[in-house]
Amino acid sequence: MVTVGTTSIEGRIAEELGVGERQVRAAVELLDGGSTVPFIARYRKEATGTLDDAQLRTLEERLRYLRELEERRAAVLESVRSQGKLDAALEASILAADSKARLEDIYLPFKPKRRTKAQIAREAGLEPLADGLLTDPSVEPAAAAAAFVDPDKGVADASAALDGARAILTERFGEDPDLIGELRERMWERGRLAARVREGKEEAGAKFADYFDFSQEFTGLPSHRVLAMFRGEKEEVLDLVLEPEGQEEAPAGGTPAGPTSYERAIARRFGIADRGRPADRWLAETVRWAWRTRILVRLGIDLRLRLRQAAEDEAVRVFAANLRDLLLAAPAGSRPTMGLDPGFRTGVKVAVVDATGKVAATDTIHPHVPQQKWDASLATLARLAREHRVELIAIGNGTASRETDRLAADLIAREPELGLTKVVVSEAGASVYSASAFASQELPELDVSLRGAVSIARRLQDPLAELVKIDPKSIGVGQYQHDLSEVKLSRSLDAVVEDCVNGVGVDVNTASAPLLGRVSGIGAGLAENIVAHRDAHGPFGSRTALKDVARLGPKAYEQCAGFLRVQGGADPLDASAVHPEAYPVVRRIVRSSGTDVAGLVGNTAVLRKLRPAEFVDDSFGLPTVTDILRELEKPGRDPRPAFRTAAFKEGVEKIGDLVAGMLLEGVVTNVAAFGAFVDVGVHQDGLVHVSAMSRTFVKDPRDVVKPGDIVRVKVLDVDIPRKRISLTLRLDDEVPAPGGGSAGGSGERRQGGRAPQPRQGRPGQGSPGGRGAQGGRGGDQRRGGGQPGRGGGQAGRGGRGPAPANDAMADALRRAGLLGPEGGGRR
C-alpha cells in the first residue's frame, strides 16, 4: 500500500473527504480498473458506500496529486541516496513530507545545481570559518578570517574569507526546510500584492487602470484580480511587488530601523542574537543579507505560484459551475423549431429543424436595414412555419437580436393560428460550431452562415445535445480562461460535460457522435463506430445489440449500457436507467408484484407498496434496489428543469425604454465573481452586482442565480450614453435619486453593512464601489481594488476594467456597457 507520510493514500483521502477508508479503497480500485466516475457513482454504490459524483471527482483529483507526490518522493530518495547523504533522519523527513512544496523544501540542499558561491567557498575551505562564527560569536570575525586567507584557493584576504563564510550561511539559512515553511506561511498570512503602473504606460494600459496604484492582502485577493494583475504584468503595463508585511508592520519608507519579523525568525532559528559580542553584528548582517537576497526571492516565487494556482482553481471552478448550469438548462423537447440567426447587412439566417433536430428547410431574409423587407420576411417565416408545423422560434441573442425578436412578435401577432412561441437563446459558441469539422460533416450541404441558425434551433430543443458538439472552452461562460492552465481547465470542463451527459442519459438511436462520445466508457472512436453501425443496420432494438458494434467490448458495454436509452424496444427496461446487469432484480420484483415489466413500469401504486429490503441479495444491496424502484416509477426521467421562457416586457425594446424603478423579467446570461449579467430584452445586458442580490451576505453569486435562470429584476439606474444598466434582485430596493449611487448602494448598505473605506489609492477606485453608474461610495473598496472597472459598480466614472479573456465574457461585458470596442472598459 502506498503511503503519504505515515498514512496511506487511501487513508489520507478518506480523512480529507470525511468518509471511510474502505470506501476510498473501493473507489480507487474501480478507477484503476477503468471505471468512470459516473458509472461508479450510479452503479457501484454498495462498493463505495454511496459516494456521489462530486466526492468521486475530488477523490480522483487528490489521488492523481498524491500519486504524483509519491513518484517525486521516490525520485528524491534515489537522488539523495546516490549522493551518499541519505541518513535515517533525512529519510524519515522525506517520507513524512505531506505536500510537494514540503518535499521540495527538504530536497533543496541536495538538489543538483550549478556551482554556487557557497560551493566555491566550501571548496576553498571556508566552512569551518562559517561554523565557528555561528557557534561562537565571541570571536572577532576579521581575526578569525585571517587564518583562512589563501590566495591559491582564491581567498585573497580576510574580507574575501568573510564573504565566503557569509555565502555558506546564506545558503544554509535559505535551504532550511522548517524555516522556509514557517516564513512562507507567515508571508502568505501577512503579505500583500502591490501593483504600480509602468512609466509611460498609463494610456496604452488604461484597461488596467484599477491596478495603477493598488495593494491588497494575499488572503483577500479574489481570483479575477490576481489574473488581471498577472496579465497586466505580462503585457508590460504593471509592475508587481510582493510585500512581505502589511501596512501596519511595514516602515513608512526607506530601510527599517531594526530587523523585520522575518529576520528575527531566521535569527532565532540559528541562535543568533545581538548581545554585544564581536561577531553578533556580522551575523545579523548575514541574516539580513540572506533574507533580502535569497529567502525573500524564493518566497516571492513560491507565493506567486500559490496565488496563480489559487486564482486558477477558483476561475476553473466558476467556469465549470457555469458550464454545468448551461448544459443542464431546461430543454424545450422534441418540437419542430425555427432557428433565427440575427443580422443586419447580411440578413437573418433561418433554419427549420423537425422534432428530431433534422434540418427541414433553410432561408435568408432581410427584414432590417439596409434592405428592410419586413413584410416579405414575415411572409417567408409564416410559410415555413405552416409547412413544417413549427411550434418554437429560437432567436440568437447577438447583433440585431432585439429587432429580430420584434419581427417574431409581429409574426405571432399576425398569425395567431400558428400557435408559435418565441425564445431568445444564447448563441455563444454557435460560430465555433459552424466552422468546425463536425459541422462540415453533419451539415455538408449548408453554408457556414446557415449552420449557426441550425445550432440555435437545436440548442433550444436540447441544449446539452447541441453544446457537446462545441469545445467547452468555446462556450464562453468563464473569466480569464486564456490565462488558465490548459490541462487543468480542460480536465475540469471535460469532467463536467461527462457528468452532465451521463446524468441525463442518451438516446442511442438519435444521439450525435459528439454526444455519444461523452457517455461513460465511450470515446470518440467508439462513438463513430456506434453511429456507423446505426447507419448501416438501422436503429438499435435493444441494449444487447450494442455488443455487435465494432470494438465495443465487455468493459465498454458495462460502463455505457446504463446510460444509453433504447426507446420503443422489445424490453421496456432498455429505455430506463436500470443497468442490464440488474435486470434479474427487476424480474424478481415483477414476479413478486404479479404483473409483467410493462405493467410494472410507471405503476406508482404497486411500486410504492414494495419493500426494497426484500429484493436485496449478495450482488445488489439496498442503495441499488432503492434506485431501481425509483427508476421504475419514472423510467428515463430527465433531471433537468421544466422548460419555460422569460416574458420580456412589451414596449421595452431598447435601452432608452428603460426607466428606473421598472420591474422586468429577464434571463441570466452569465455569472462572474462580481455579479450576474441579465438579458432584459433590450440588447444590452444589465448587471446585478453581488451586493444587490440579497439582504444577506453573498459569498458566491452562483449561490443565488445561475446562467439560464429566469429572474425578476428592478431597474435601479440607466446610463444611456455609457450603455449601462444597473439592476437589483431585491425588488423592494429604493431607486436612488438622479446622480446617486446604485447597485450596491452607498457604502452604508453594502451587503447589509458599511463598506470598508479605502486605505490606499484614489477615491472611487472601488471594486466595484466608487462613484460610477453602479455605486455610491460603497461596493468593495478594499485598498482601491477593482473589477470590472475603476470607480463604480460597473467600471465607474473615469475608469476601465481589465480586459476579459474570452470572447463570450468580453461580449457580456460589452453588452453591459463595461467594455469598450477595443477591449478596455468604457470611460
Secondary structure in CASP SS format (residue, H / E / C, confidence):
PFRMAT SS
TARGET T0000
AUTHOR 0000-0000-0000
METHOD secondary structure of the structure
MODEL  1
M C 1.00
V C 1.00
T E 1.00
V E 1.00
G C 1.00
T C 1.00
T E 1.00
S E 1.00
I H 1.00
E H 1.00
G H 1.00
R H 1.00
I H 1.00
A H 1.00
E H 1.00
E H 1.00
L H 1.00
G C 1.00
V C 1.00
G C 1.00
E H 1.00
R H 1.00
Q H 1.00
V H 1.00
R H 1.00
A H 1.00
A H 1.00
V H 1.00
E H 1.00
L H 1.00
L H 1.00
D H 1.00
G C 1.00
G C 1.00
S C 1.00
T C 1.00
V H 1.00
P H 1.00
F H 1.00
I H 1.00
A H 1.00
R H 1.00
Y H 1.00
R C 1.00
K H 1.00
E H 1.00
A H 1.00
T H 1.00
G C 1.00
T C 1.00
L C 1.00
D C 1.00
D H 1.00
A H 1.00
Q H 1.00
L H 1.00
R H 1.00
T H 1.00
L H 1.00
E H 1.00
E H 1.00
R H 1.00
L H 1.00
R H 1.00
Y H 1.00
L H 1.00
R H 1.00
E H 1.00
L H 1.00
E H 1.00
E H 1.00
R H 1.00
R H 1.00
A H 1.00
A H 1.00
V H 1.00
L H 1.00
E H 1.00
S H 1.00
V H 1.00
R H 1.00
S H 1.00
Q C 1.00
G C 1.00
K C 1.00
L C 1.00
D C 1.00
A H 1.00
A H 1.00
L H 1.00
E H 1.00
A H 1.00
S H 1.00
I H 1.00
L H 1.00
A H 1.00
A C 1.00
D C 1.00
S C 1.00
K H 1.00
A H 1.00
R H 1.00
L H 1.00
E H 1.00
D H 1.00
I H 1.00
Y H 1.00
L H 1.00
P H 1.00
F H 1.00
K C 1.00
P C 1.00
K C 1.00
R C 1.00
R C 1.00
T C 1.00
K H 1.00
A H 1.00
Q H 1.00
I H 1.00
A H 1.00
R H 1.00
E H 1.00
A C 1.00
G C 1.00
L C 1.00
E H 1.00
P H 1.00
L H 1.00
A H 1.00
D H 1.00
G H 1.00
L H 1.00
L H 1.00
T H 1.00
D C 1.00
P C 1.00
S C 1.00
V C 1.00
E C 1.00
P H 1.00
A H 1.00
A H 1.00
A H 1.00
A H 1.00
A H 1.00
A C 1.00
F C 1.00
V C 1.00
D E 1.00
P H 1.00
D H 1.00
K H 1.00
G C 1.00
V E 1.00
A C 1.00
D C 1.00
A H 1.00
S H 1.00
A H 1.00
A H 1.00
L H 1.00
D H 1.00
G H 1.00
A H 1.00
R H 1.00
A H 1.00
I H 1.00
L H 1.00
T H 1.00
E H 1.00
R H 1.00
F H 1.00
G H 1.00
E C 1.00
D C 1.00
P H 1.00
D H 1.00
L H 1.00
I H 1.00
G H 1.00
E H 1.00
L H 1.00
R H 1.00
E H 1.00
R H 1.00
M H 1.00
W H 1.00
E H 1.00
R H 1.00
G C 1.00
R E 1.00
L E 1.00
A E 1.00
A E 1.00
R E 1.00
V E 1.00
R C 1.00
E C 1.00
G C 1.00
K C 1.00
E C 1.00
E C 1.00
A C 1.00
G C 1.00
A H 1.00
K H 1.00
F H 1.00
A H 1.00
D H 1.00
Y H 1.00
F C 1.00
D E 1.00
F E 1.00
S E 1.00
Q E 1.00
E E 1.00
F H 1.00
T H 1.00
G H 1.00
L C 1.00
P C 1.00
S H 1.00
H H 1.00
R H 1.00
V H 1.00
L H 1.00
A H 1.00
M H 1.00
F H 1.00
R H 1.00
G H 1.00
E H 1.00
K H 1.00
E C 1.00
E C 1.00
V C 1.00
L E 1.00
D E 1.00
L E 1.00
V E 1.00
L E 1.00
E E 1.00
P C 1.00
E C 1.00
G C 1.00
Q C 1.00
E C 1.00
E C 1.00
A C 1.00
P C 1.00
A C 1.00
G C 1.00
G C 1.00
T C 1.00
P C 1.00
A C 1.00
G C 1.00
P C 1.00
T C 1.00
S H 1.00
Y H 1.00
E H 1.00
R H 1.00
A H 1.00
I H 1.00
A H 1.00
R H 1.00
R H 1.00
F C 1.00
G C 1.00
I C 1.00
A C 1.00
D C 1.00
R C 1.00
G C 1.00
R C 1.00
P C 1.00
A C 1.00
D H 1.00
R H 1.00
W H 1.00
L H 1.00
A H 1.00
E H 1.00
T H 1.00
V H 1.00
R H 1.00
W H 1.00
A H 1.00
W H 1.00
R H 1.00
T H 1.00
R H 1.00
I H 1.00
L H 1.00
V H 1.00
R H 1.00
L H 1.00
G H 1.00
I H 1.00
D H 1.00
L H 1.00
R H 1.00
L H 1.00
R H 1.00
L H 1.00
R H 1.00
Q H 1.00
A H 1.00
A H 1.00
E H 1.00
D H 1.00
E H 1.00
A H 1.00
V H 1.00
R H 1.00
V H 1.00
F H 1.00
A H 1.00
A H 1.00
N H 1.00
L H 1.00
R H 1.00
D H 1.00
L H 1.00
L H 1.00
L C 1.00
A C 1.00
A C 1.00
P C 1.00
A C 1.00
G C 1.00
S C 1.00
R C 1.00
P C 1.00
T E 1.00
M E 1.00
G E 1.00
L E 1.00
D E 1.00
P C 1.00
G C 1.00
F C 1.00
R C 1.00
T C 1.00
G C 1.00
V E 1.00
K E 1.00
V E 1.00
A E 1.00
V E 1.00
V E 1.00
D C 1.00
A C 1.00
T C 1.00
G C 1.00
K C 1.00
V E 1.00
A E 1.00
A E 1.00
T E 1.00
D E 1.00
T E 1.00
I E 1.00
H C 1.00
P C 1.00
H C 1.00
V C 1.00
P C 1.00
Q C 1.00
Q C 1.00
K C 1.00
W H 1.00
D H 1.00
A H 1.00
S H 1.00
L H 1.00
A H 1.00
T H 1.00
L H 1.00
A H 1.00
R H 1.00
L H 1.00
A H 1.00
R H 1.00
E H 1.00
H C 1.00
R C 1.00
V C 1.00
E C 1.00
L E 1.00
I E 1.00
A E 1.00
I E 1.00
G E 1.00
N C 1.00
G C 1.00
T C 1.00
A C 1.00
S H 1.00
R H 1.00
E H 1.00
T H 1.00
D H 1.00
R H 1.00
L H 1.00
A H 1.00
A H 1.00
D H 1.00
L H 1.00
I H 1.00
A H 1.00
R H 1.00
E C 1.00
P H 1.00
E H 1.00
L H 1.00
G C 1.00
L C 1.00
T E 1.00
K E 1.00
V E 1.00
V E 1.00
V E 1.00
S C 1.00
E C 1.00
A C 1.00
G C 1.00
A H 1.00
S H 1.00
V H 1.00
Y H 1.00
S H 1.00
A C 1.00
S C 1.00
A H 1.00
F H 1.00
A H 1.00
S H 1.00
Q H 1.00
E H 1.00
L C 1.00
P C 1.00
E C 1.00
L C 1.00
D C 1.00
V H 1.00
S H 1.00
L H 1.00
R H 1.00
G H 1.00
A H 1.00
V H 1.00
S H 1.00
I H 1.00
A H 1.00
R H 1.00
R H 1.00
L H 1.00
Q H 1.00
D C 1.00
P H 1.00
L H 1.00
A H 1.00
E H 1.00
L H 1.00
V C 1.00
K C 1.00
I C 1.00
D C 1.00
P H 1.00
K H 1.00
S H 1.00
I H 1.00
G C 1.00
V C 1.00
G C 1.00
Q C 1.00
Y C 1.00
Q H 1.00
H H 1.00
D H 1.00
L C 1.00
S C 1.00
E H 1.00
V H 1.00
K H 1.00
L H 1.00
S H 1.00
R H 1.00
S H 1.00
L H 1.00
D H 1.00
A H 1.00
V H 1.00
V H 1.00
E H 1.00
D H 1.00
C H 1.00
V H 1.00
N H 1.00
G H 1.00
V H 1.00
G C 1.00
V E 1.00
D E 1.00
V C 1.00
N C 1.00
T C 1.00
A C 1.00
S C 1.00
A H 1.00
P H 1.00
L H 1.00
L H 1.00
G C 1.00
R C 1.00
V C 1.00
S C 1.00
G C 1.00
I C 1.00
G C 1.00
A H 1.00
G H 1.00
L H 1.00
A H 1.00
E H 1.00
N H 1.00
I H 1.00
V H 1.00
A H 1.00
H H 1.00
R H 1.00
D H 1.00
A H 1.00
H H 1.00
G C 1.00
P C 1.00
F C 1.00
G C 1.00
S C 1.00
R C 1.00
T H 1.00
A H 1.00
L H 1.00
K H 1.00
D H 1.00
V C 1.00
A C 1.00
R C 1.00
L C 1.00
G C 1.00
P H 1.00
K H 1.00
A H 1.00
Y H 1.00
E H 1.00
Q H 1.00
C H 1.00
A H 1.00
G H 1.00
F H 1.00
L E 1.00
R E 1.00
V C 1.00
Q C 1.00
G C 1.00
G C 1.00
A C 1.00
D C 1.00
P H 1.00
L H 1.00
D H 1.00
A H 1.00
S C 1.00
A C 1.00
V C 1.00
H C 1.00
P H 1.00
E H 1.00
A H 1.00
Y H 1.00
P H 1.00
V H 1.00
V H 1.00
R H 1.00
R H 1.00
I H 1.00
V H 1.00
R H 1.00
S H 1.00
S H 1.00
G C 1.00
T C 1.00
D C 1.00
V H 1.00
A H 1.00
G H 1.00
L H 1.00
V C 1.00
G C 1.00
N C 1.00
T H 1.00
A H 1.00
V H 1.00
L H 1.00
R C 1.00
K C 1.00
L C 1.00
R C 1.00
P H 1.00
A H 1.00
E H 1.00
F H 1.00
V C 1.00
D C 1.00
D C 1.00
S C 1.00
F C 1.00
G C 1.00
L H 1.00
P H 1.00
T H 1.00
V H 1.00
T H 1.00
D H 1.00
I H 1.00
L H 1.00
R H 1.00
E H 1.00
L H 1.00
E H 1.00
K C 1.00
P C 1.00
G C 1.00
R C 1.00
D C 1.00
P C 1.00
R C 1.00
P C 1.00
A C 1.00
F C 1.00
R C 1.00
T C 1.00
A C 1.00
A C 1.00
F C 1.00
K C 1.00
E C 1.00
G C 1.00
V C 1.00
E C 1.00
K C 1.00
I H 1.00
G H 1.00
D H 1.00
L C 1.00
V C 1.00
A C 1.00
G C 1.00
M C 1.00
L E 1.00
L E 1.00
E E 1.00
G E 1.00
V E 1.00
V E 1.00
T E 1.00
N E 1.00
V E 1.00
A E 1.00
A C 1.00
F C 1.00
G E 1.00
A E 1.00
F E 1.00
V E 1.00
D E 1.00
V C 1.00
G C 1.00
V C 1.00
H C 1.00
Q C 1.00
D C 1.00
G E 1.00
L E 1.00
V E 1.00
H E 1.00
V H 1.00
S H 1.00
A H 1.00
M C 1.00
S C 1.00
R C 1.00
T C 1.00
F C 1.00
V C 1.00
K C 1.00
D C 1.00
P H 1.00
R H 1.00
D H 1.00
V C 1.00
V C 1.00
K C 1.00
P C 1.00
G C 1.00
D C 1.00
I E 1.00
V E 1.00
R E 1.00
V E 1.00
K E 1.00
V E 1.00
L E 1.00
D E 1.00
V E 1.00
D E 1.00
I C 1.00
P C 1.00
R C 1.00
K C 1.00
R E 1.00
I E 1.00
S E 1.00
L E 1.00
T E 1.00
L C 1.00
R C 1.00
L C 1.00
D C 1.00
D C 1.00
E C 1.00
V C 1.00
P C 1.00
A C 1.00
P C 1.00
G C 1.00
G C 1.00
G C 1.00
S C 1.00
A C 1.00
G C 1.00
G C 1.00
S C 1.00
G H 1.00
E H 1.00
R H 1.00
R E 1.00
Q C 1.00
G C 1.00
G E 1.00
R C 1.00
A C 1.00
P C 1.00
Q C 1.00
P C 1.00
R C 1.00
Q C 1.00
G C 1.00
R C 1.00
P C 1.00
G C 1.00
Q C 1.00
G C 1.00
S C 1.00
P C 1.00
G C 1.00
G C 1.00
R C 1.00
G C 1.00
A C 1.00
Q C 1.00
G C 1.00
G C 1.00
R C 1.00
G C 1.00
G C 1.00
D C 1.00
Q C 1.00
R H 1.00
R H 1.00
G H 1.00
G C 1.00
G C 1.00
Q C 1.00
P C 1.00
G C 1.00
R C 1.00
G C 1.00
G C 1.00
G C 1.00
Q C 1.00
A C 1.00
G C 1.00
R C 1.00
G C 1.00
G C 1.00
R C 1.00
G C 1.00
P C 1.00
A C 1.00
P C 1.00
A C 1.00
N C 1.00
D H 1.00
A H 1.00
M H 1.00
A H 1.00
D H 1.00
A H 1.00
L H 1.00
R H 1.00
R H 1.00
A C 1.00
G C 1.00
L C 1.00
L C 1.00
G C 1.00
P C 1.00
E C 1.00
G C 1.00
G C 1.00
G C 1.00
R C 1.00
R C 1.00
END
